[in-house]
């Protein structure tokens, strides 16, 4: 998607619009591809993805990453595979 990063907010801070210390812009400076080896489903779609990295011919589990993918987005992504 060629995006340069994401915007995140301190979970304990009140929601206030505009620039303030509660909001951070996290830039993507490194990229890597991680195969999805599993997922955690929730009623709205996918809550988390289990990702791995390649080590020769094997996959080695890396971590579970929050996903927040809704059902219609998940179906669209699966059609690309």
C-alpha positions, 0 to 999 in steps of 0.5 A: 500500500506504500504507506509510511507508517501508522498513528497510535495513541496512548491507551490510558489517555483521553481521546482529544483531536489535534496534535498532542503528546498522546498521539504518536506517528510510527514510521515504517523504516524496515520491512519484512514478510512473515507468512501467516500460519494461523489466526484467532477469530472473533465475532467481527472477523479476525482478532490476531494473526500468528506469524512465522519466519522461514528458516530453510524449509521450515517455518518458525513461530515468531509471535501473535500480532493484533489484526482487527480484520473484519469479516468482509476484509478477511474474505477479500484478502483470502480471495487474493491467495 
